Amino acid sequence: MPSPLFRYQKLIIPAGLWLFSLIILSVQSFQKGESRPSPFSRQTAEVISFPQRAYTYTRDDAADFWKNYIYLIDTRKQNLELQKRVAFLEMENQMLQEQAQETERLRAMLNFASGLSLSTVPARIIGWDLSSYGQTMTINKGRSDEISAGMAVICPLGLVGQIVDEPGRALARHRSQVLLITDPTSRVSVTVERTRDRGILQGTGQAEKMLLIYLHPDARLEPGDELTTSGLGGVFPAGIKVGAITSMEVNPFFGSPQGLIKPSVDFNHLEQVLVVVGQEPSSPGAASQSKDENGDGQKKN
């Protein structure tokens, strides 16, 4: 078996001769009596430094690449964790804001209810039907909460509608349907606060426009006049805010004045309501006196 030197002699001999020649030339290039190397020696050193620099640069670049690669992987992991954390905090913040807003709405609702001489039941809106055929909403209170058909539904901004119990809008134990005052079939007896004129407020099927009709021919109403419930008919308690006049016009068929009304309630942002379940007595003494006079609640003849 031939030795390695014999097998690689074609490569070893030229390389050895080349290295030997460089050494001889470097030694011969030394100029006696001079402390500086010759230009040829400088060029020889420069040529020999190429492989060294290439190795050094390659090693440093590889080390830097590896460090940066590992660093980027760790940074990406940290970035993903931070994104998850930020998303969780944003969701938590949104929930807290919603709870704070709901608490504020409930506080306003309770403050409003406490100032009324009415027995009310708070309810949450759980469904809407604002089609062109009807304007209704569904609340989460029903017969089990002493809710019955015909009861008025209000909110701090004013009158909302009334409870209905009819085919397609049945009153259930834990839910009920509210016919909004904007429904085309809705009629509410109202009073103009400034002039005390009475009329009928009719729904138009639009959430921001109703019609005031059956006004006295001599009624002199102006835009901005506010309307409240008159209490006539016994369905809606008197004095509940309903809306304000936006413009006046003449009925084209009867020639009587009529007005366009903007509801006081913002139906697009309504979430909680109060169902009026009864009239509270003004004082315990008045209630006792009324009971003594009437006996079983009916006036004696």
MILOFI-522811 format. One line per 10 residues: number of its first residue (from 1); their letters; for each residue x, y, z of C-alpha. Coordinates in pm, 1 decimal. Example, Ala and Ser with C-alpha at 12.3 -4.5 7.8 and 13.67 -1.06 7.14 Angstrom:
BEGIN
1 = as = 1230.0:-450.0:780.0  1367.0:-106.0:714.0 .
This chain:
BEGIN
1 = mpsplfryqk = 0.0:0.0:0.0  160.4:333.4:-103.9  229.8:588.4:170.7  28.7:916.0:193.6  331.8:1118.2:88.8  358.4:914.9:-231.2  -11.8:942.2:-305.6  -24.4:1324.2:-258.0  318.3:1402.1:-398.3  171.2:1591.2:-694.7 .
11 = liipaglwlf = 12.1:1831.5:-448.2  277.2:1840.6:-175.9  579.9:1902.3:-400.9  444.2:2216.7:-578.2  311.1:2358.7:-248.6  643.4:2295.1:-77.7  839.7:2455.2:-361.4  607.8:2758.7:-356.3  644.7:2801.6:20.7  1022.6:2748.8:0.0 .
21 = sliilsvqsf = 1048.1:3010.3:-274.2  855.7:3262.2:-64.3  1084.1:3202.9:230.0  1399.8:3239.8:18.3  1264.5:3554.6:-143.6  1175.9:3701.5:196.3  1521.6:3630.6:330.4  1691.4:3767.0:18.4  1470.2:4074.7:25.8  1620.6:4176.8:361.8 .
31 = qkgesrpspf = 1838.9:4476.4:294.1  2146.5:4475.4:503.7  2203.8:4790.2:705.1  1839.0:4894.1:685.3  1590.3:4851.5:970.4  1286.9:4848.8:737.8  1174.8:4547.6:529.6  1185.8:4570.5:155.0  873.1:4629.4:-60.0  883.5:4267.4:-174.7 .
41 = srqtaevisf = 877.1:4149.8:185.1  576.0:4369.7:253.5  390.0:4221.9:-45.1  476.0:3870.3:69.0  335.2:3939.2:417.1  23.3:4090.0:262.3  -32.4:3778.4:48.7  11.1:3548.3:345.5  -234.8:3758.4:554.9  -524.8:3695.1:313.1 .
51 = pqraytytrd = -608.1:3345.3:441.6  -571.7:3462.2:800.6  -809.8:3753.3:754.0  -1057.2:3539.3:562.9  -1061.7:3286.5:844.6  -1099.2:3556.2:1110.3  -1383.4:3734.1:929.5  -1563.7:3408.5:858.2  -1535.2:3297.1:1217.8  -1656.9:3633.8:1355.1 .
61 = daadfwknyi = -1945.8:3657.0:1107.1  -2054.5:3302.4:1188.2  -2043.0:3378.9:1559.9  -2238.5:3701.2:1514.2  -2497.4:3528.0:1295.2  -2547.1:3250.5:1546.4  -2582.4:3492.8:1835.3  -2826.5:3712.7:1642.6  -3027.5:3412.3:1525.5  -3067.3:3281.4:1878.4 .
71 = ylidtrkqnl = -3145.5:3634.0:1997.5  -3410.4:3680.4:1729.2  -3575.8:3351.6:1824.2  -3592.9:3459.2:2187.9  -3714.7:3803.8:2085.5  -3988.9:3652.6:1869.9  -4103.6:3435.2:2159.2  -4107.4:3734.3:2389.9  -4295.1:3935.5:2127.3  -4562.4:3667.5:2097.5 .
81 = elqkrvafle = -4599.2:3652.1:2474.6  -4627.7:4031.1:2491.0  -4890.2:4032.0:2215.4  -5094.8:3774.5:2405.5  -5060.5:3976.7:2722.4  -5162.4:4298.6:2549.0  -5465.5:4129.4:2390.3  -5570.4:3991.5:2729.5  -5529.1:4330.8:2896.0  -5724.3:4504.5:2618.8 .
91 = menqmlqeqa = -6008.4:4254.3:2655.2  -6002.2:4291.7:3033.7  -6000.7:4670.0:3001.6  -6295.1:4659.3:2760.2  -6491.0:4437.9:3000.4  -6416.0:4670.6:3291.4  -6524.2:4972.0:3087.8  -6846.0:4796.3:2990.8  -6913.4:4705.1:3354.2  -6846.1:5063.9:3461.0 .
101 = qeterlraml = -7082.0:5197.9:3193.5  -7350.7:4948.1:3288.8  -7312.5:5040.5:3655.4  -7349.1:5406.3:3564.8  -7661.9:5334.1:3359.2  -7814.3:5129.1:3641.9  -7732.2:5403.5:3891.3  -7903.0:5661.7:3669.6  -8200.2:5426.5:3629.0  -8231.6:5374.2:4006.3 .
111 = nfasglslst = -8200.9:5747.2:4074.2  -8472.4:5811.4:3817.5  -8699.2:5541.3:3963.0  -8652.1:5665.6:4319.0  -8783.6:6007.8:4220.0  -9106.8:5869.7:4073.5  -9432.4:5812.9:4253.5  -9464.2:5490.2:4054.8  -9392.5:5125.4:4128.6  -9150.3:5005.2:3862.8 .
121 = vpariigwdl = -8966.0:4687.1:3767.9  -8623.5:4724.9:3597.4  -8571.3:4518.3:3284.5  -8301.2:4457.0:3026.2  -8364.0:4464.8:2653.4  -8281.2:4126.7:2498.7  -8420.3:4167.2:2146.9  -8538.2:4415.3:1885.0  -8780.4:4408.5:1592.6  -8756.5:4735.9:1402.6 .
131 = ssygqtmtin = -8895.6:4616.6:1070.3  -9125.6:4824.2:854.4  -9421.5:4618.6:982.9  -9368.6:4686.8:1352.4  -9153.9:4855.3:1611.4  -9115.4:4626.0:1912.7  -8851.7:4507.7:2154.3  -8821.9:4215.3:2394.9  -8734.9:4250.7:2764.5  -8624.1:3987.6:3015.8 .
141 = kgrsdeisag = -8922.3:4027.8:3251.8  -9266.2:3865.4:3220.2  -9564.9:3729.1:3410.3  -9346.6:3591.5:3690.9  -9241.7:3953.1:3763.2  -9604.9:4075.6:3779.6  -9586.2:4216.6:3428.3  -9915.2:4236.4:3239.9  -10039.3:4374.0:2909.9  -10095.6:4748.3:2886.1 .
151 = mavicplglv = -9827.6:4847.9:3136.4  -9621.6:5151.7:3043.2  -9249.0:5119.5:2977.5  -9026.1:5418.4:3049.3  -8662.3:5518.6:3090.3  -8484.8:5826.8:3229.3  -8518.4:5999.3:2891.8  -8893.1:5949.0:2865.3  -9168.3:5720.4:2736.8  -9066.4:5401.7:2555.4 .
161 = gqivdepgra = -9390.7:5211.5:2490.6  -9626.5:4960.1:2650.0  -9642.6:4585.1:2716.7  -9849.1:4389.1:2462.0  -9996.1:4040.0:2471.1  -10134.9:3937.0:2134.8  -10078.6:3674.3:1865.5  -9714.2:3682.3:1762.9  -9628.2:3898.5:2065.2  -9732.3:3672.2:2351.4 .
171 = larhrsqvll = -9649.7:3756.4:2711.2  -9436.9:3477.3:2863.4  -9324.1:3401.5:3217.5  -8977.4:3549.9:3182.8  -9004.3:3771.2:2874.4  -9243.9:4018.7:2723.0  -9288.8:4231.1:2413.6  -9294.1:4611.1:2422.5  -9477.4:4804.8:2153.9  -9270.2:5119.4:2099.3 .
181 = itdptsrvsv = -9432.3:5460.2:2064.7  -9270.8:5480.3:1719.3  -9481.5:5185.5:1593.5  -9736.1:5291.5:1325.8  -10020.7:5147.7:1538.7  -9915.4:5337.2:1853.3  -10127.8:5625.4:1981.5  -10039.4:5835.0:2287.6  -10241.8:6121.1:2434.8  -9999.0:6409.2:2495.7 .
191 = tvertrdrgi = -9991.8:6765.9:2623.1  -9777.8:7053.0:2495.2  -9608.1:7187.4:2806.4  -9588.6:7549.8:2695.1  -9942.8:7597.9:2568.1  -10121.8:7302.2:2737.6  -10271.2:7204.2:2401.6  -10360.7:6836.2:2376.6  -10318.9:6606.5:2082.2  -10248.2:6249.6:1979.4 .
201 = lqgtgqaekm = -9894.5:6131.5:1910.9  -9883.5:5874.0:1631.9  -9589.7:5653.8:1540.1  -9454.1:5652.6:1186.3  -9233.9:5342.4:1194.5  -8921.5:5558.8:1213.6  -8709.9:5579.3:1525.2  -8656.2:5955.1:1501.2  -8987.4:6089.5:1372.6  -9346.8:6081.8:1498.4 .
211 = lliylhpdar = -9660.2:6277.7:1410.2  -9866.7:6501.3:1639.4  -10227.8:6506.4:1516.8  -10579.3:6606.9:1630.6  -10465.7:6948.4:1748.3  -10706.7:7235.2:1804.0  -10730.7:7455.9:1491.7  -10619.6:7757.3:1695.7  -10314.6:7583.6:1839.0  -10003.9:7799.0:1805.6 .
221 = lepgdeltts = -9714.3:7561.6:1849.2  -9348.7:7621.8:1773.6  -9042.9:7406.1:1705.8  -8880.6:7314.9:2034.5  -9206.2:7281.3:2228.7  -9187.3:6972.3:2450.0  -9457.1:6709.3:2487.7  -9549.6:6500.7:2790.8  -9810.4:6231.2:2846.1  -10152.2:6372.4:2940.5 .
231 = glggvfpagi = -10264.0:6071.9:3144.2  -10589.7:6045.0:2947.7  -10690.7:5689.4:2863.8  -10531.8:5543.8:3176.1  -10251.5:5361.7:2993.5  -9961.9:5601.7:3044.5  -9909.2:5800.7:3364.9  -9927.1:6178.0:3322.2  -9617.9:6394.6:3299.9  -9378.4:6156.2:3127.9 .
241 = kvgaitsmev = -9160.5:6323.3:2868.9  -9230.9:6208.8:2512.7  -9051.0:6433.6:2266.2  -9019.9:6778.4:2112.2  -9164.3:6946.8:1804.6  -8921.2:6982.8:1515.1  -9157.5:7149.1:1266.2  -9523.2:7236.5:1211.5  -9730.9:7182.4:899.1  -10091.9:7168.1:782.1 .
251 = npffgspqgl = -10269.7:6838.5:731.4  -10334.1:6819.4:352.1  -10668.6:6638.7:397.5  -10827.7:6817.9:693.9  -10644.7:7151.3:696.5  -10569.9:7121.0:1067.5  -10226.1:7185.7:1215.0  -9997.8:6892.6:1284.3  -9639.1:6861.7:1395.0  -9336.3:6642.3:1337.9 .
261 = ikpsvdfnhl = -9196.9:6516.5:1666.5  -8853.6:6386.3:1760.5  -8876.6:6130.1:2043.0  -8694.2:6215.4:2362.8  -8571.8:5854.5:2387.5  -8272.5:5746.1:2180.1  -8398.2:5403.1:2074.1  -8074.1:5321.5:1895.7  -7881.1:5318.8:2225.1  -8145.5:5197.7:2468.7 .
271 = eqvlvvvgqe = -8041.2:4902.8:2688.4  -8239.8:4914.0:3014.2  -8598.0:5021.1:3085.9  -8849.5:5040.7:3370.6  -9192.4:4878.3:3355.9  -9456.7:5074.7:3547.7  -9647.5:4813.0:3749.0  -9853.9:5047.9:3965.4  -9901.5:5382.9:4131.7  -9739.7:5425.5:4472.3 .
281 = psspgaasqs = -9945.8:5601.7:4741.2  -9818.2:5949.9:4821.2  -9787.5:5867.8:5192.8  -9888.0:5588.5:5435.1  -10135.9:5822.5:5604.6  -10309.4:5908.3:5279.4  -10331.5:5542.6:5185.3  -10479.8:5453.8:5528.4  -10731.2:5737.4:5508.3  -10838.6:5629.8:5160.2 .
291 = kdengdgqkk = -10880.1:5272.8:5280.7  -11091.7:5380.9:5581.4  -11317.6:5587.8:5359.7  -11361.3:5327.8:5090.4  -11351.9:5012.7:5297.4  -11257.2:4744.2:5044.4  -11120.0:4995.8:4797.5  -11452.2:5093.5:4640.3  -11627.0:5417.4:4725.7  -11948.7:5371.4:4925.9 .
301 = n = -12259.5:5532.8:4797.4 .
